[in-house]
């Protein structure tokens, strides 16, 4: 039996999962690392920590599953999007990696949109936000001019791992799309953007497809980890794209609901789309295709905040065990999950969360259910944008993350989204997508065959309840008014504090 390894380089840890040709997980390991915040708004990591974590994971995988030494066919990667890695003359990092959640670049974003916003949107299909890579580059140019002069290569995190394995400087289209430097339609670095912001094209990595083989593992590493055969290395992709592939999202009439700290509502796109910056739009790891994505900044984070504040000693299952006794709409109690601002569709860092409609009937279970409903309503905003802008109609949705762990929440999603909801038997997230990319690259099957083999869904699916669908449609219409009604209040409170 042959195996593939998917390495997922996340914000707080690196995870490696090994899958066989039958799509079964046979081994997995992870290694944590820290991030630093030397100033307010800064979020940085040392790329050397990623390499150390990768070495630890590979060493432990080989030790616990020795068959890998002879039977590992290929490795691919998934990685945190947007984060900037800069290398100098010796191809070594000369500055800490600036992460996707670093917000020091508000000034640069404003300047980009004021001076080049329409052109940027036309070329990349996205607007400039602090998370993207281009504003980070401009920050370095402005604030570290001497260091910027020493930069010889720009990379993204998962590509730094690929470089470690192969000495090749490449990136795939899905990760490149998150830099704001890629012409989404032409699938090439944008000459117009590079010229506008004085970025030399020679410092950018070569563009390849996610499933392209970029090399083989260096002999020094095969010896280090004890591999007895050549291991192929494939480019891999951005974490959201790999996560969508790992969940089996390959059709335009389906959507993915992913609820972690933040929440993502994404859909597969066969053709280039222009959402006028209201949604993120990126090239996919699936060849010649794209995906659109809306983001709720505090999805699972809202539920975690509620539990930690009002039920700290209880588990999530204990907190939510009786929400099924509360009617749809929580008897007039609404929650807006804007506790850290909001992304889609408002792009407002100053808006704050609220409970609306509290009266003496409402007990803790009402509040708990209202939190889940508010998170789901916020994700429905993205669904509505996709359906109304491009006349989409989603027949089914795949729910992953925290929202897939509670049956009441899954039924709530079916009723609010008015679509069939299914969930995975085993969730491996973006790492599974990386494994599937390696499997395709190794020639184990075409895309549809690999998805059928590697992705398995729970037998129980959740269908919309017509009565609750109608109820939630009424409640959602009211819920949508919260943002405009509380926007000025939130801004005033922030100024006051």
C-alpha positions as CSV (number, residue, x, y, z in Angstrom):
1,X,0.0,0.0,0.0
2,X,1.3,3.5,-0.9
3,X,0.7,6.7,1.1
4,X,0.6,10.4,0.7
5,X,1.3,13.0,3.4
6,X,-0.6,16.3,3.7
7,X,1.1,19.0,5.7
8,X,-1.1,21.8,6.9
9,X,0.8,24.9,8.1
10,X,-1.6,26.7,10.4
11,X,-1.4,29.8,12.5
12,X,-0.7,28.0,15.8
13,X,0.4,24.6,14.7
14,X,1.6,22.4,11.9
15,X,-0.3,19.2,11.3
16,X,0.7,16.2,9.2
17,X,-1.8,13.5,8.1
18,X,-1.0,10.3,6.2
19,X,-3.6,8.7,4.0
20,X,-3.5,5.5,2.0
21,X,-4.8,4.8,-1.5
22,X,-8.2,3.9,-0.1
23,X,-8.5,7.4,1.4
24,X,-8.1,6.3,5.0
25,X,-6.1,8.2,7.6
26,X,-3.4,5.9,8.9
27,X,-1.3,8.3,11.0
28,X,-1.4,12.0,12.1
29,X,0.8,14.2,14.2
30,X,1.0,17.9,15.1
31,X,3.4,20.4,16.6
32,X,2.6,23.8,18.1
33,X,4.5,27.1,17.8
34,X,3.9,30.6,19.0
35,X,3.4,33.9,17.4
36,X,4.7,37.2,18.6
37,X,3.2,40.7,18.8
38,X,6.0,43.1,19.5
39,X,3.7,46.1,19.0
40,X,-0.1,46.6,19.0
41,X,-1.6,45.2,15.8
42,X,1.5,43.2,14.9
43,X,1.4,39.4,14.4
44,X,4.6,37.7,13.5
45,X,6.2,34.3,13.4
46,X,9.7,32.9,12.8
47,X,9.7,30.7,9.7
48,X,12.4,28.6,11.4
49,X,9.7,27.5,13.9
50,X,7.7,26.1,10.9
51,X,10.7,24.0,9.8
52,X,11.3,22.8,13.3
53,X,7.7,21.8,13.6
54,X,7.8,20.0,10.2
55,X,10.9,18.1,11.3
56,X,9.3,17.0,14.5
57,X,6.1,15.9,12.8
58,X,7.9,13.9,10.1
59,X,10.2,12.3,12.7
60,X,7.2,11.2,14.8
61,X,5.2,10.0,11.8
62,X,8.1,7.8,10.6
63,X,8.7,6.5,14.1
64,X,5.1,5.5,14.7
65,X,4.4,4.3,11.1
66,X,7.7,2.9,9.8
67,X,6.0,1.7,6.5
68,X,6.3,5.3,5.4
69,X,10.1,4.9,4.9
70,X,9.4,2.6,1.9
71,X,5.9,3.6,0.8
72,X,5.5,7.3,1.0
73,X,4.7,8.4,-2.6
74,X,4.2,12.1,-2.3
75,X,3.9,15.1,0.0
76,X,1.8,18.3,-0.5
77,X,0.9,21.3,1.5
78,X,-1.8,23.5,2.8
79,X,-1.0,26.8,4.4
80,X,-2.3,30.0,6.1
81,X,-3.1,32.5,3.4
82,X,-1.6,36.0,2.8
83,X,1.3,35.8,5.3
84,X,4.5,37.3,4.0
85,X,7.9,35.6,4.1
86,X,10.9,37.6,2.8
87,X,14.2,36.0,1.9
88,X,17.6,37.7,1.3
89,X,20.6,36.9,-0.9
90,X,21.3,33.6,0.8
91,X,17.6,32.6,0.5
92,X,17.2,32.9,4.3
93,X,14.4,34.9,6.1
94,X,15.6,38.4,6.8
95,X,12.5,39.6,8.6
96,X,9.8,37.8,10.7
97,X,6.9,36.5,8.7
98,X,4.0,39.0,8.8
99,X,0.9,37.0,9.4
100,X,-2.6,37.2,7.9
101,X,-4.0,38.5,11.1
102,X,-1.6,41.3,11.4
103,X,-3.4,44.7,11.2
104,X,-0.6,47.2,11.0
105,X,-1.4,48.0,7.4
106,X,-4.6,50.1,7.6
107,X,-2.8,53.1,6.2
108,X,-1.5,51.1,3.2
109,X,-4.9,49.6,2.5
110,X,-6.5,53.1,2.4
111,X,-3.8,54.4,0.1
112,X,-4.1,51.4,-2.2
113,X,-7.9,51.8,-2.5
114,X,-7.7,55.6,-2.9
115,X,-5.1,55.5,-5.6
116,X,-5.5,52.2,-7.4
117,X,-8.7,50.7,-6.0
118,X,-10.8,50.3,-9.1
119,X,-7.8,48.8,-11.1
120,X,-7.0,46.4,-8.2
121,X,-10.6,45.2,-8.1
122,X,-10.7,44.7,-11.8
123,X,-7.5,42.7,-11.9
124,X,-7.6,40.7,-8.7
125,X,-11.4,40.7,-8.0
126,X,-10.7,41.7,-4.4
127,X,-10.3,44.9,-2.4
128,X,-7.3,45.7,-0.2
129,X,-7.7,44.5,3.4
130,X,-5.1,44.3,6.1
131,X,-4.9,40.5,5.9
132,X,-3.7,40.5,2.3
133,X,0.0,40.4,1.3
134,X,0.4,43.5,-0.9
135,X,-0.3,46.0,2.0
136,X,2.4,44.1,4.0
137,X,4.9,44.6,1.2
138,X,4.1,48.3,1.1
139,X,4.5,48.6,4.9
140,X,8.0,47.0,4.6
141,X,8.9,49.4,1.7
142,X,7.8,52.4,3.8
143,X,8.9,51.4,7.3
144,X,11.9,49.1,6.7
145,X,13.5,50.6,3.5
146,X,17.0,49.3,4.3
147,X,15.7,45.8,4.9
148,X,13.5,46.0,1.8
149,X,16.5,46.7,-0.3
150,X,18.0,43.4,0.8
151,X,14.9,41.4,-0.2
152,X,15.5,38.9,-3.0
153,X,12.5,36.6,-2.8
154,X,8.9,36.9,-1.5
155,X,7.2,33.7,-0.4
156,X,4.0,32.4,1.3
157,X,4.3,30.1,4.3
158,X,3.5,26.8,2.7
159,X,5.8,27.5,-0.1
160,X,8.6,28.1,2.4
161,X,8.1,24.4,3.4
162,X,8.1,23.4,-0.3
163,X,11.4,25.3,-0.7
164,X,12.8,23.5,2.4
165,X,12.1,20.1,0.7
166,X,13.1,20.9,-2.8
167,X,15.1,24.2,-3.0
168,X,12.5,25.4,-5.6
169,X,10.9,28.8,-5.3
170,X,7.3,28.4,-6.4
171,X,3.7,29.1,-5.4
172,X,0.4,27.9,-6.7
173,X,-2.5,30.0,-8.1
174,X,-4.8,29.7,-5.0
175,X,-2.1,31.1,-2.7
176,X,-1.0,33.7,-5.2
177,X,-4.6,34.9,-5.5
178,X,-4.4,36.0,-1.8
179,X,-1.5,38.3,-2.4
180,X,-3.3,40.9,-4.4
181,X,-0.6,40.6,-7.0
182,X,-2.2,38.0,-9.3
183,X,-4.3,38.7,-12.3
184,X,-7.1,36.2,-11.5
185,X,-8.3,35.7,-15.1
186,X,-4.9,35.6,-16.9
187,X,-3.4,33.6,-14.1
188,X,-0.1,35.5,-14.0
189,X,1.6,38.1,-11.9
190,X,0.0,41.4,-12.8
191,X,2.4,43.7,-14.6
192,X,0.1,46.7,-13.8
193,X,0.1,46.1,-10.1
194,X,3.9,45.4,-9.9
195,X,4.6,48.6,-11.8
196,X,2.2,50.7,-9.7
197,X,3.8,49.6,-6.4
198,X,7.4,49.3,-7.6
199,X,7.8,45.5,-7.0
200,X,10.4,43.7,-9.1
201,X,8.9,40.6,-10.7
202,X,12.1,38.7,-10.2
203,X,11.5,38.5,-6.5
204,X,8.2,36.6,-7.0
205,X,8.1,32.8,-7.1
206,X,7.2,30.8,-10.2
207,X,3.5,30.2,-10.6
208,X,2.4,26.5,-10.9
209,X,-0.8,24.5,-10.4
210,X,-1.5,23.0,-7.0
211,X,-1.1,19.5,-8.3
212,X,2.1,20.2,-10.2
213,X,5.2,18.3,-9.0
214,X,7.7,20.9,-8.0
215,X,10.5,18.4,-7.3
216,X,11.5,15.5,-5.1
217,X,12.7,15.5,-1.5
218,X,16.3,16.5,-1.2
219,X,18.7,13.6,-0.6
220,X,19.8,15.2,2.7
221,X,16.2,15.0,4.0
222,X,15.5,11.5,2.7
223,X,18.6,10.4,4.7
224,X,17.6,12.5,7.7
225,X,14.1,10.9,8.0
226,X,15.1,7.5,6.7
227,X,13.2,7.3,3.4
228,X,14.4,4.6,1.2
229,X,12.8,5.8,-2.0
230,X,12.3,9.1,-3.9
231,X,9.4,11.1,-2.5
232,X,7.6,13.5,-4.9
233,X,6.7,17.0,-3.7
234,X,3.6,18.8,-5.0
235,X,2.9,22.5,-4.7
236,X,-0.3,22.3,-2.6
237,X,-2.6,25.3,-2.0
238,X,-4.1,27.9,0.3
239,X,-5.9,26.5,3.4
240,X,-9.4,27.6,2.4
241,X,-9.1,26.1,-1.0
242,X,-7.6,22.9,0.4
243,X,-10.3,22.8,3.0
244,X,-13.0,23.0,0.3
245,X,-11.4,20.2,-1.7
246,X,-11.0,18.1,1.5
247,X,-14.8,18.5,2.1
248,X,-15.6,17.4,-1.4
249,X,-16.9,20.8,-2.6
250,X,-16.5,20.5,-6.4
251,X,-19.9,21.5,-7.8
252,X,-21.4,24.9,-8.3
253,X,-24.8,24.0,-6.8
254,X,-23.2,23.2,-3.4
255,X,-21.7,25.3,-0.7
256,X,-19.3,24.9,2.3
257,X,-20.1,26.2,5.7
258,X,-17.0,26.2,7.9
259,X,-17.3,27.3,11.5
260,X,-14.1,27.7,13.4
261,X,-13.0,30.8,15.3
262,X,-14.2,32.7,12.3
263,X,-16.9,31.4,9.9
264,X,-16.6,30.9,6.1
265,X,-19.3,30.4,3.5
266,X,-17.8,29.4,0.2
267,X,-18.8,28.1,-3.2
268,X,-17.1,26.5,-6.2
269,X,-16.9,28.6,-9.3
270,X,-16.2,27.3,-12.8
271,X,-15.8,30.7,-14.3
272,X,-14.4,34.1,-13.4
273,X,-16.9,36.2,-11.4
274,X,-17.0,39.8,-10.3
275,X,-18.6,40.3,-6.9
276,X,-17.4,44.0,-6.8
277,X,-15.3,43.2,-3.7
278,X,-18.3,42.3,-1.6
279,X,-17.0,38.7,-1.4
280,X,-13.5,37.3,-1.6
281,X,-12.8,35.6,-4.9
282,X,-9.8,33.4,-5.4
283,X,-8.3,31.0,-7.9
284,X,-8.7,27.4,-6.7
285,X,-6.4,24.4,-6.2
286,X,-8.7,22.6,-8.7
287,X,-7.3,23.4,-12.1
288,X,-8.8,26.3,-14.1
289,X,-11.5,27.0,-11.5
290,X,-12.2,29.5,-8.7
291,X,-14.1,29.8,-5.4
292,X,-15.9,32.7,-3.8
293,X,-16.0,33.2,0.0
294,X,-17.7,35.3,2.6
295,X,-16.4,35.6,6.1
296,X,-17.9,36.0,9.5
297,X,-15.1,37.2,11.8
298,X,-16.5,35.9,15.1
299,X,-18.4,32.7,14.4
300,X,-17.2,30.0,16.8
301,X,-15.5,32.8,18.7
302,X,-18.9,34.3,19.6
303,X,-20.0,30.9,21.0
304,X,-16.7,30.5,22.9
305,X,-17.1,34.0,24.3
306,X,-20.6,33.3,25.5
307,X,-19.6,30.0,27.1
308,X,-16.5,31.4,28.8
309,X,-18.5,34.4,30.1
310,X,-21.7,32.6,31.3
311,X,-20.9,28.9,31.5
312,X,-17.2,28.6,32.0
313,X,-17.3,25.3,33.9
314,X,-19.6,23.6,31.4
315,X,-18.8,21.8,28.1
316,X,-20.2,23.0,24.8
317,X,-22.5,20.0,24.8
318,X,-23.9,20.8,28.2
319,X,-24.4,24.5,27.3
320,X,-26.4,23.6,24.2
321,X,-28.2,20.4,25.4
322,X,-31.6,22.1,25.8
323,X,-31.6,24.6,22.9
324,X,-34.0,22.3,21.0
325,X,-36.7,23.3,23.6
326,X,-36.5,26.9,22.4
327,X,-38.5,27.9,19.3
328,X,-37.0,29.1,16.1
329,X,-36.2,32.8,16.5
330,X,-35.6,32.4,20.3
331,X,-38.9,34.0,21.1
332,X,-37.9,37.4,19.9
333,X,-34.3,37.5,21.0
334,X,-31.6,38.3,18.4
335,X,-27.8,38.3,18.5
336,X,-25.4,40.1,16.2
337,X,-22.0,38.3,16.2
338,X,-20.0,41.5,15.6
339,X,-17.9,41.2,18.8
340,X,-14.6,41.8,16.9
341,X,-16.1,43.8,14.0
342,X,-17.3,42.2,10.8
343,X,-16.1,41.2,7.4
344,X,-18.8,40.1,4.9
345,X,-20.8,42.0,3.9
346,X,-20.0,45.1,5.9
347,X,-16.2,45.3,6.1
348,X,-16.5,47.3,9.4
349,X,-13.9,47.0,12.1
350,X,-15.8,49.3,14.5
351,X,-19.2,47.5,14.6
352,X,-19.8,45.6,17.8
353,X,-22.1,42.8,18.8
354,X,-25.4,43.0,20.5
355,X,-28.4,41.2,21.9
356,X,-31.7,42.8,20.8
357,X,-35.2,42.1,22.2
358,X,-34.4,40.9,25.7
359,X,-37.4,40.6,28.0
360,X,-38.3,38.7,31.1
361,X,-39.1,35.5,29.3
362,X,-35.6,34.9,28.2
363,X,-33.4,32.5,30.1
364,X,-29.9,31.2,29.3
365,X,-31.1,28.7,26.7
366,X,-32.7,31.5,24.8
367,X,-29.4,33.4,24.7
368,X,-27.5,30.3,23.7
369,X,-29.9,29.6,20.8
370,X,-29.8,33.2,19.8
371,X,-26.0,33.1,19.5
372,X,-26.2,30.1,17.2
373,X,-28.9,31.8,15.1
374,X,-27.0,35.1,14.9
375,X,-23.8,33.3,13.7
376,X,-25.8,31.4,11.1
377,X,-27.7,34.6,10.0
378,X,-24.3,36.3,9.5
379,X,-23.2,33.5,7.2
380,X,-26.5,33.7,5.4
381,X,-25.5,37.2,4.4
382,X,-22.8,35.6,2.2
383,X,-25.3,33.1,0.8
384,X,-27.6,35.9,-0.2
385,X,-24.9,37.8,-1.9
386,X,-23.9,34.8,-4.0
387,X,-27.5,33.9,-4.9
388,X,-28.7,37.4,-5.7
389,X,-25.5,38.6,-7.6
390,X,-25.0,35.5,-9.7
391,X,-28.4,33.9,-9.6
392,X,-27.1,30.8,-7.8
393,X,-29.3,28.2,-6.2
394,X,-27.6,25.9,-3.6
395,X,-29.2,22.5,-3.4
396,X,-27.0,21.2,-0.6
397,X,-24.3,22.4,1.8
398,X,-21.5,20.7,3.6
399,X,-21.0,21.8,7.2
400,X,-17.7,21.4,8.9
401,X,-16.1,22.7,12.1
402,X,-18.0,23.5,15.3
403,X,-21.3,24.0,13.5
404,X,-21.2,20.3,12.4
405,X,-20.9,19.0,16.0
406,X,-24.4,19.7,17.3
407,X,-27.5,18.2,15.6
408,X,-29.7,21.1,16.6
409,X,-27.3,23.5,15.0
410,X,-27.2,21.4,11.8
411,X,-31.0,21.5,11.6
412,X,-30.9,25.2,12.2
413,X,-28.5,25.6,9.3
414,X,-30.9,23.5,7.1
415,X,-33.8,25.8,8.1
416,X,-31.9,29.1,7.8
417,X,-30.1,28.3,4.6
418,X,-33.1,26.4,3.2
419,X,-30.9,23.6,1.9
420,X,-29.9,20.0,2.7
421,X,-27.1,19.9,5.1
422,X,-24.5,17.1,5.3
423,X,-21.4,16.6,7.4
424,X,-18.2,14.6,7.1
425,X,-17.6,11.2,8.8
426,X,-14.1,12.3,9.8
427,X,-12.9,15.9,9.5
428,X,-9.3,16.4,8.6
429,X,-9.7,19.9,7.2
430,X,-7.1,21.5,4.8
431,X,-4.7,18.6,5.5
432,X,-7.0,16.2,3.8
433,X,-7.1,18.5,0.8
434,X,-3.3,18.5,0.7
435,X,-3.3,14.7,0.7
436,X,-5.8,14.7,-2.2
437,X,-3.6,17.1,-4.2
438,X,-0.7,14.7,-3.7
439,X,-2.9,11.7,-4.6
440,X,-3.9,13.4,-7.9
441,X,-0.3,14.4,-8.5
442,X,0.8,10.8,-8.0
443,X,-1.7,9.6,-10.6
444,X,-4.0,7.7,-8.2
445,X,-7.0,9.0,-10.1
446,X,-8.8,12.0,-11.6
447,X,-10.3,14.7,-9.3
448,X,-13.8,13.1,-9.1
449,X,-12.4,9.7,-8.4
450,X,-10.1,11.0,-5.6
451,X,-13.0,12.9,-4.0
452,X,-15.2,9.8,-4.1
453,X,-12.5,7.7,-2.5
454,X,-11.2,10.2,0.1
455,X,-14.4,12.1,1.2
456,X,-17.1,10.3,3.2
457,X,-20.3,11.9,4.6
458,X,-22.4,11.0,7.6
459,X,-25.5,8.9,6.8
460,X,-27.7,11.4,8.6
461,X,-28.5,14.5,6.6
462,X,-30.7,17.4,7.6
463,X,-33.5,18.7,5.4
464,X,-35.3,22.1,5.7
465,X,-38.5,22.2,7.8
466,X,-40.9,24.3,5.7
467,X,-42.5,25.8,8.8
468,X,-39.2,26.8,10.3
469,X,-37.8,28.0,7.0
470,X,-40.8,30.5,6.8
471,X,-40.2,31.5,10.4
472,X,-36.5,32.1,9.9
473,X,-37.1,34.1,6.7
474,X,-39.2,36.6,8.8
475,X,-36.7,36.7,11.6
476,X,-33.7,37.1,9.2
477,X,-35.4,40.1,7.6
478,X,-35.6,41.8,11.0
479,X,-32.1,40.6,12.0
480,X,-30.6,42.3,8.9
481,X,-31.6,45.7,10.3
482,X,-29.4,45.4,13.3
483,X,-26.2,46.5,11.5
484,X,-27.5,49.9,10.4
485,X,-29.4,50.4,13.6
486,X,-26.2,49.9,15.8
487,X,-23.4,51.1,13.5
488,X,-23.3,54.7,14.8
489,X,-23.8,53.5,18.4
490,X,-20.9,51.1,18.1
491,X,-18.6,53.8,16.7
492,X,-19.6,56.3,19.4
493,X,-19.0,53.7,22.2
494,X,-15.5,52.9,20.8
495,X,-14.6,56.6,20.7
496,X,-15.9,57.0,24.3
497,X,-13.8,54.0,25.5
